[in-house]
Amino acid sequence: MTIELPILVTFIFYLACMLMLGLYAYKKTNNHSDYILGGRSLSPSVAALSVGASDMSGWLLLGLPGAIYVSGVSEVWIGIGLVAGAALNWMFVAKRLRVYTEVAGDAQTLPDFLANRFGDTGLLKTVAAIAILVFFTFYTASGLVGGAILFEKVFGLDYTMALLIGTFIIVSYTYVGGFFAVSWTDFFQGILMLLALIIVPAAMFVEIGGSEAMTTALPEKMFDISPTTGAIGLISLLAWGLGYFGQPHILVRFMAIAKPSDVAVSRNIAMGWMILALCGALATGLVGAAYFAEQPLDNPETVFIFLSKVAFNPWVSGILIAAILSAIMSTVDSQLLVSSSVISEDIYRPFVNPKATDKELMLVGRLAVISIAAIATIISLDPKSNVLGLVGYAWAGFGAAFGPMVILSLYWRSYNKFGAIASIITGALTVIIWKNLEGGLFDLYEIVPGFVFALITGVVVSIMTAKEDAQLNQQFDEFEKSL
């Protein structure tokens, strides 16, 4: 396979820029709080685009356009579910979590917040930390596989070499810069992703000949929005939105916003970005189906890559194809950082060295980034790994294990640590068990029963183990007054 020099040059330039941002962030990282939470200093725009970029991953430029390319606009129901879930998360969780994590002992991580919120001495924090590490290791592996496939397809590299190159770049800027590097790279990656999803379909729409040519080239069923998956399938697609309430790499962005009053601005930017990006992915799939109607692609998920090459010269297409790498990198780096912070803040500090200095904790966090990436890379070595399956599984696991717990902890004064532990365990186990059952009701996406059972269990167990704690009640009242 011949590598086009312009595409190679633009890729190298893009990756160099990401590393430079990492080095810049390194100079801004003065303590452990800076490394794992950026010192709570994210501006509304950086927070918004960082949330969007870390959330969407390569699914936005590969998976969704590919699904639209094959089945038409009926595939947008998952996007509708995601938009609804993201909007509700911003409206009902973001500000409350930002305020409460500061009131509850200036918590730096999600497990740290839970420990302070419930006065836990270690069990809840440990359960939460283990769940995060397990799910994120596989989530990270799926992203590394996606990056390796991109390098493999674009440059004709050996799969293993492509995997190692992509992993090295992501680990490098996450290692040196921490949260600042991840957030700022996500900010620019979010801009690039959005521009790519607007420019490519717009250029190809003109190239094809406009709406009349589109409708002529495509069968009528491609424009039918009616779901084709039945009631269980439709509920499953919409239920992806439930996952937002429990994603640690998204929740930590809420915690890092500079001021609670900035949340509304961030929400508007984030939702605007998300809606435009999803519309761009929809348009990409449709124009791809029209353009390649007579010569269908072997792999539908490569539709964005091939459209970029058709619509623009190699220099521009190289930048646009780099947007795919942006999407993948922006999610993997966030997952690595959250996992790193859990190891340093929620495992090493309380159980290994309670008197650890900031310098020592940053070193542990950076070594954790390398360790987690190494494990994820080993998992990723099989090029036949089911990327989308791993993503859906991890998304459901986080959503069911942490979503109900986060909501109850922010809104219910009587919710206690026993209820929180029960919610995490019930949600996680339900997802694991349900995933391995087939047929009938068990075809329902596992996040639905996991979320519902975790919510019910958390309420029931809290009522059964109810015990007044004046200090925690006072903390909750202080939180309510601070809103």
N, C-alpha and C positions, 0 to 999 in steps of 0.2 A: 504493500500500500504506500503510495506517494504522499508524503506530508507536505501540505501547502505552507510555504514559508511565511506568508502574511498571518495565517492563523496561528502558527507556532509563535511568532514574534508577539502578537497581541496577547496570547495566553501567558507568555513569560512576563510581559510587562504588567499584566493584571496581577499575577501572583507576587511579583516584586512589590507592587503597591501594597498588597495585603501585609507582607512582611514588614514594610516600612511603617505601616500603621501600628503593627505590633511593637516595634522598637520605640515609636513615639509614646505609646501607652505605657511602656516599661518605665519611662522617665517620670510618668505621672502616677505610678503605683508606688506609694510610700509606705503602706502598711497592709495588713491582712484584710482589713475592711475594704480598702481600695481594690485589692485583688479579686475578692469574691463578690462585691456588691458595688464597686465603683464609688464608695463613699456616699451613696445616695445622692448622686449629682446629675442624673440623666435629664437632659432637656426634654420637653414634650415631643419634639420631632424625632430625636434619636430614640427615645423610648418606644414611640409608635412604630417606626420602621424596623427597629430591632425586634419587636414582638412579631411583626408580620413576617420578616425574613426568617427568623428562627423557627417560626411555626410551619411555613409552607413547604420548605425543602424542595427537592427535585420533582416532587409530585406535581407541582404547579406548572412546570415547563415540560415534563415528560409524561407523567401518568395521566393527568386530566386531558390534555390535548389529544393524547393517543386514544383515550376512551371516547371522546367526542368524534374523533376521526372515524371510529368504527361504528358507533351506535347513534350519533347525532345528539341533539340537545336534551334528550331524555336522561342523559348522564349528569345533568346539572343539579339533580336533587341533593347529591352529596355536598355540592357547593352551597346550596341554600341552607342545608343543615349547619354547615360550618360558619356561614355568615351570622345566622341566628345565635349560635352558641358563642361566637366571639363577641357579638354585641352585648349579650346578656352578661358575659364574663366581665367586660369593661364596665357595664352599668352597675352590677351588683357585687362585684368582688374587688376590683382594682383599688378604689379609694379606701375601702374598709380595710383591706389587707395592708396597704401602705401605711395607714394610721396605726393599726393594731400592732404591726411588727415593731414599730418604734416605741409604742407605749409598753409593750411586753418585753422590756429589757433590751431594746434596740437589737432585735433578732436579725442575724445575718443570713440565715438559711431557713428553708421551710421546716426541717426537723427542729431547728433552734427555736423557731416561733412556737411550734407545738409544745415543746418542753416548757417554755415560759408561760404560754397560754394556760396550760393545765397543771403547772407545778409538778411536772414529771421528774423523777429522779434518774431516769435512764431507759426504762423499758419502751415507752412510746417512741422516744427519739431513736432508739436502736431499731425498732420494727420499721419505722418510716425510712431510716437510712438504708436498711437492707433492701427494702422494696425499690427504692430509687436506684440503687446500684445495679440490682438485677435487671430491671427493665431497661435502664439506660445503656447497659453494656450491649444488649441486643439491638436497641434502637440505633446506637452509634455504629454498630456493625453494618446495619442496613444502609446507612448513609455512605459508609466507606465503600461498600459494594457498588452503590450508584455512581460514586466518583470514579471508581476503577473502570466501570463499564464505559463511562463517558470518555476517559483517556484512551481506552482500548479502541473504541469506535472511531474517534476523531483522528488519532495519531497512529493507529495500528500497533500499539505497544502490546507486549506480553501482559496478560491480565495481572500477574503478580507484581511486575514492575510498575504498572499503572496504579495498583493499590498502594504500593509503598511510596510512590511520589506524592499522591494525593494526601496520604496520611501524614507524611513529613511536613507538608506545607501547613496543614491545619494545626497540627500539634505545635509547630514552631511559634506561630503568633499567639496561640492560646497560652503556651508555656511562659512566654516572656511578658505578655501584656495583661493577662487576666481579663477581668470584666470590662475594663476600658477598651481593650483591643477587640474583644468579641462584640461589644455593643457598637463601636464605631465602624468596624468592618461590616457588621450586619446592616448598619445604616446605609452605607454606600452600596452594599449588595442588594438591598431592598430597592434602591433607586434604579439600579441597573436591571433588575428583574422586571420592574414595572415598565421601564422604557422599552425593553425587548418585547414584552407582551403587547405593547401598543404599536410599535413600529413594524414588526414582522407581519402581523395580519393585515395592517393597513396597506402596506406596500403590495402584498400579494392580492388583496382585494382589487386594487387598481390593475395589477398585472393580469388578473383573470378576466376583467372586463365589467366589474360591478355586479350589482344584485341580480340583474337579469341573467347574466352568464352563470352566476352561482346557482340560481334556481333551476336552470336548464341542466347543469351538470350533476346536480344532486337529486336523489329520489325524495318524494314528499315526506316520507317517514323520518328523514334526517332532521326535519324541522318540527316534529311532533314532540311536545314536552311531556306528554303523558308517560308516567312511569311504566316500564315494561317488566318490572320485577315482582309484581304482586304486592299485597299488603305487608308481608313480612320483609320483603326486600326494600320497600319504600321506607318503612320504619327504621330499618337498619341503616340506610343511607342518611336519613335525617338525624339519626342518633349520633353520628360522628360529632355533632355539635356539643354533646354532653362531655366529650373529652377535654374541652378547654378548661373546665373548672378544676382539673387535677393535674395539669401539665407543669411540673416544677420549673422548666426552662422558660415558660411564659410567666408564671407567677412571680419568679424572681425579678423580672423586669418591672412589675408593678411595685415591688418592694424598693426598687432603686430609683424611682422617679423623684426628682429633687423636692417637689412640694406637692402635698395632696391636692392643692388647687389646680395643679397642672394636668390632673388626670383627665378632665373633660376635654381639654385641647388635644391631648394624646389620643384619646378615644376617637375623636372626629378624624384625625389624620389617619389613624390605623384602619378604621372602617372604610374610609375613602380609598385608601391604598388597596385594601383587600377586595372590595367590590370591583374596582377597575382591573385589578390583576386577574380575577376570576373571569370577568367579561373578556379580557384579552386571551385567556386560555381557551375559552369557548370559541372565540373567533378564529384562533389559530387552528383548532381542530376542524372547523367547518371549511375554511379556505384550503386547508391541506387536503381534505376529502375531495373537494372540487378540482383542485389542481392535479392531483394524482389519481383521478377517477379511472383513467384508462390504463395506468401503470401503477397499481397499488404497491405500497411499501411492504417489505417483508416484516418489518417490526413497526407497528403503529406508533410506538412511543418515541420513534426517531423523527416524527413529523416536523417538530420545531427545528431540529438540526438541519434537515434537508431544505425546508422553506427558507431558512436564513442564508443558506448557500445559493439558492436560486434567486432570491430577491436582491442580494447585495454583493458587492465585490468582496474578495477574501479578507481585506482589512476590516471592513465593517462586520462581516459575518463572524470573524474571529472574536470580536468584542461581544456580539450577540450570543454566540455559543458559550462564551465565558459566563454569561448570565446563568446558564445551567449549573456550572460549577459553583457560582455564587449561592444558588439556592441550596445546594447540597452542603457546602461549607458552612453556611450561616446556621444550619441546624446542628450539624455535628459539633461545631465549636461550642455552642451553647450547652449541649449535652455533656461534653467533656468538662466544662467549667462547673456545672452544677454537681456532677459526680465528684469532682476534685474538692469542691467546697464541703461536700458531705463528709468526705474522708478526713479532711483537715480539721473542720470545725465541729463535726458531730461524732466523730470516732476518735481521732488522735487527741484532740484537746481534752475531752472529758475522761477518756479511758486509758490514755497512754501518758500524757504529760500535761496536767492541768495548768502548770506554770509556764507553758511554752511561750516564747517570745513571738512577736510579729514576724521576725525574720525566719524563725524556725517553722512557723505555720505556713508561710509563703513557700518555703522550700518543700515542705510536705505536700502542699497543694500542687506544686509544679511536678513533683515526682509522681503524684497520683495521676496527673494528666497523661504522662508517659505510660504508666502502668495500665490504665484503663484502655488507652489507645492500642497498646500492645495486645491485650486480651481480645479487643474488638477486631483487630487485624487478623488474629489467628482464626476467629470465627468466620471472617470474611474471605479467607483463602479459597473457599469453594466457590467458583464463579457461578455455580448453579443455585446459589442461595436465593430463597424466595424473598426478595426485598419488600414487596408490597405486603406480603403476609406478615413479615416481622414488624413493619410499621403499624399495621392495623392491630396487631396483637399488643404491642407496647402501648399504643394510644389508648386501647381499651383498658389495659392494666392500670395505667396512671389515672385515667378518668374515673374508673370504678373505685379504685383504692383510696384516692385522695380527694376527688371531687365532692362527694357528700360530706366528708370530714371538714373540708375547707368551708363549705357553705354553713354547716351547723356551727362550726367554731366561731364564725363571724356574726351569726344572727341569734344563736340560742345561748342564753346565759347559763343554763343548767347542763349544758353538754359537758361531759367530764372525760378524763383520760381513759377510763375503761370503755366508754362509748367510742372514743376515737380509735383505740386499738382494735376494737371489734369491727369498726367500719373498714379500716385498712385491710385486716385479715380477711373479712368476708368478701370485700370487693375483689381482692387479688385472687382468692381461691375460686370464687365463682367464675371469673374470667378464665382461669386455667382449666377448670372442669368443663365448663360450657363449651369451650373451644374444641374439646375432644369428643363431643357428642354430635351426632348427625341426624338429620331428618326431621321434618315437621317443625315444631316450635324451636328446636335446637338450631335451625338455620338462621334464627334471629341473631344479629350481631351481639356478641357477648358483653358489650358495654352496657346494654339495656338491663338485663337481669342483674349484672354486677352492680350497677349504679343504684338500682331500686333496692336490692337486698342490703347493700351497705348502708343506705340511708335509713331503712327500717331498723336494721340491727343497731346502728348507732343510737337511735332514739330509745329503743327498748332497753338496751343495756344501761344507758345513762339514767333512765327512770328507775331501773331495778337497783342500781348502785348509788342512788342519789345521796349526797352528803354535802352539806353546806360548808363552804370554805370562804370565810370572810375576806381574806386577802385577794383571792381570785375574783370574787364578786365585785370587790372594790376596783380591781383592775379593769374588769369588763365595763363597769359604770363609767370609769375615767375614759375609756375608749369611746363609749357612746357619746360622752360630752364633747370629745375632741373632733367629732365628725362635722 
